[in-house]
Amino acid sequence: MRNYKRKTDRQSWSSTDMAQAIAMVVEKKLGINKAAQLFNVPSTTLQNRVKKYQSGCSLEEAAKKGLGKFKAIFTELQEKCLVEYIQQVQKTNTEKFTTKDLRKLAYQLAEKCNVQHKFNAEDGMAGLDWYTGFMKRHPELSFRKPKNSENYPDHHDCLEIILEEHEIKVEPVDPPKSAT
């Protein structure tokens, strides 16, 4: 995953074209084949997406791309909240917010929001692959290596603030059953 290079041209259409094509078909302005040809999207995919839209899905959700086995851990809103919090901490504190702090905070956020993840429970932090992807999605962030990590406060107690500020609902988590 770290050095993945795409091998096919599948789903080379844009989500906006798909959304426009779905809208035209649903409004009965164009047939599936004409809309597919006009908006440069595969007709079978368009047919499936129209069915998905008609079953109650939003237009954005029906037109959304989804290829491969890797799915995003956090929603766009949750990631936006995380970015805003990190920027706020970096502006207000003289201490640096480290990459380890971010990875631990991401793990705690996933646990608190009851999000399915494959983060390392033993270390209590997100993995390097998640961190790399997160940084690629948010190039406005930057982290520096701390000179002396003993002087830095524990940023992880601020998780409640993130959740409250952005009104992210937390689902209660059932405690794991022991295998004794």
C-alpha positions as CSV (number, residue, x, y, z in Angstrom):
1,M,0.0,0.0,0.0
2,R,2.9,2.4,0.7
3,N,4.1,2.4,-2.9
4,Y,0.9,1.4,-4.7
5,K,0.6,2.3,-8.4
6,R,-2.7,2.0,-10.1
7,K,-2.7,-0.7,-12.7
8,T,-6.1,-0.2,-14.4
9,D,-8.2,2.7,-15.7
10,R,-11.3,1.5,-13.9
11,Q,-13.5,4.2,-12.4
12,S,-11.7,6.9,-14.4
13,W,-15.0,8.9,-14.6
14,S,-15.6,11.8,-12.2
15,S,-18.2,11.8,-9.4
16,T,-19.7,15.0,-10.7
17,D,-20.3,13.5,-14.2
18,M,-21.9,10.5,-12.5
19,A,-24.2,12.7,-10.4
20,Q,-25.3,14.7,-13.4
21,A,-26.0,11.5,-15.4
22,I,-28.0,10.0,-12.5
23,A,-30.0,13.3,-12.3
24,M,-30.8,13.2,-16.0
25,V,-31.9,9.6,-15.9
26,V,-34.0,10.0,-12.8
27,E,-35.7,13.2,-14.3
28,K,-36.4,11.1,-17.4
29,K,-34.6,13.7,-19.6
30,L,-32.2,11.0,-21.0
31,G,-32.1,7.3,-21.1
32,I,-29.3,5.3,-19.5
33,N,-27.3,4.7,-22.6
34,K,-27.6,8.3,-23.9
35,A,-26.7,9.7,-20.4
36,A,-23.7,7.3,-20.1
37,Q,-22.4,8.3,-23.5
38,L,-23.0,12.1,-22.9
39,F,-21.3,12.1,-19.5
40,N,-18.6,9.6,-20.3
41,V,-19.6,7.0,-17.6
42,P,-20.1,3.3,-18.0
43,S,-23.8,2.4,-18.7
44,T,-23.9,-0.6,-16.4
45,T,-22.4,1.5,-13.5
46,L,-24.9,4.3,-14.2
47,Q,-27.7,1.8,-14.1
48,N,-26.5,0.4,-10.8
49,R,-26.1,3.9,-9.4
50,V,-29.6,5.0,-10.5
51,K,-31.0,2.0,-8.6
52,K,-29.0,2.9,-5.6
53,Y,-30.3,6.5,-5.7
54,Q,-33.9,5.4,-6.2
55,S,-33.6,3.1,-3.2
56,G,-33.2,6.1,-0.9
57,C,-29.5,7.0,-1.1
58,S,-28.4,10.6,-1.5
59,L,-27.2,11.7,-4.9
60,E,-23.7,12.3,-3.6
61,E,-23.6,8.9,-2.0
62,A,-24.9,7.2,-5.2
63,A,-22.3,9.0,-7.4
64,K,-19.4,8.4,-5.0
65,K,-16.5,6.3,-6.2
66,G,-15.5,3.2,-4.2
67,L,-12.9,0.8,-5.5
68,G,-10.5,-1.4,-3.6
69,K,-10.5,-3.0,-0.2
70,F,-9.1,0.0,1.7
71,K,-11.8,2.3,3.2
72,A,-11.3,5.5,5.1
73,I,-11.3,5.1,8.8
74,F,-12.7,8.5,9.7
75,T,-15.4,10.5,7.9
76,E,-14.4,13.8,6.3
77,L,-16.0,15.7,9.2
78,Q,-14.0,13.7,11.8
79,E,-10.7,14.3,9.9
80,K,-11.6,18.0,9.5
81,C,-12.1,18.2,13.2
82,L,-8.8,16.5,13.9
83,V,-7.0,18.9,11.5
84,E,-8.6,22.0,13.1
85,Y,-7.7,20.7,16.6
86,I,-4.0,20.1,15.6
87,Q,-3.7,23.5,14.0
88,Q,-5.2,25.1,17.1
89,V,-2.8,23.3,19.4
90,Q,0.1,24.2,17.2
91,K,-0.8,27.9,17.2
92,T,-1.6,28.2,20.9
93,N,1.1,26.0,22.5
94,T,4.8,26.5,22.5
95,E,5.2,22.8,22.8
96,K,5.2,20.8,19.6
97,F,2.5,18.3,18.7
98,T,4.4,15.2,17.5
99,T,3.5,12.6,15.0
100,K,3.2,10.1,17.9
101,D,0.7,12.4,19.5
102,L,-1.4,12.5,16.3
103,R,-1.3,8.7,16.0
104,K,-2.4,8.2,19.6
105,L,-5.1,10.8,19.3
106,A,-6.4,9.1,16.1
107,Y,-6.5,5.8,18.0
108,Q,-8.4,7.4,20.9
109,L,-10.8,9.1,18.5
110,A,-11.5,5.9,16.7
111,E,-12.2,4.1,20.0
112,K,-14.3,6.9,21.4
113,C,-16.4,7.2,18.3
114,N,-16.7,3.4,18.0
115,V,-15.2,3.4,14.5
116,Q,-14.0,0.1,13.0
117,H,-10.3,0.3,12.6
118,K,-7.2,-1.9,12.4
119,F,-5.0,0.3,14.6
120,N,-2.5,-1.2,17.0
121,A,-4.4,-1.7,20.3
122,E,-1.3,-2.8,22.1
123,D,0.5,0.5,21.4
124,G,-2.7,2.5,21.4
125,M,-1.9,4.4,18.3
126,A,-2.7,4.5,14.5
127,G,-0.2,3.0,12.2
128,L,2.4,4.6,9.9
129,D,0.3,3.9,6.8
130,W,-2.6,5.7,8.2
131,Y,-0.4,8.6,9.2
132,T,1.2,8.8,5.7
133,G,-2.2,8.8,4.1
134,F,-3.5,11.4,6.5
135,M,-0.6,13.7,5.8
136,K,-1.1,13.3,2.0
137,R,-4.8,14.3,2.5
138,H,-3.8,17.3,4.7
139,P,-0.6,18.8,3.4
140,E,-1.3,22.0,5.4
141,L,-0.1,20.2,8.5
142,S,3.5,19.8,9.5
143,F,5.2,18.1,12.4
144,R,8.7,18.6,13.8
145,K,10.7,16.2,15.8
146,P,10.7,17.2,19.5
147,K,14.1,17.9,21.1
148,N,13.0,16.6,24.6
149,S,9.7,14.8,24.7
150,E,9.5,14.7,28.5
151,N,8.5,18.4,28.6
152,Y,5.4,18.0,26.4
153,P,1.9,17.9,27.8
154,D,-0.4,15.0,27.2
155,H,-2.7,16.2,24.3
156,H,-4.9,13.1,24.5
157,D,-7.1,14.5,27.3
158,C,-8.4,17.1,24.7
159,L,-10.3,14.4,22.8
160,E,-13.5,15.4,24.6
161,I,-13.1,19.0,23.4
162,I,-12.8,17.8,19.7
163,L,-16.0,15.7,20.1
164,E,-18.0,18.4,21.8
165,E,-16.9,21.3,19.5
166,H,-17.9,19.5,16.4
167,E,-20.9,17.7,17.9
168,I,-19.6,14.3,16.9
169,K,-21.8,11.6,18.5
170,V,-20.1,8.9,20.3
171,E,-21.7,5.5,20.4
172,P,-21.3,3.5,23.6
173,V,-18.8,0.6,23.3
174,D,-19.5,-2.7,24.9
175,P,-16.5,-3.9,27.0
176,P,-14.7,-6.8,25.4
177,K,-15.6,-10.2,26.8
178,S,-12.7,-12.0,28.4
179,A,-11.8,-15.4,27.0
180,T,-11.4,-17.1,30.4
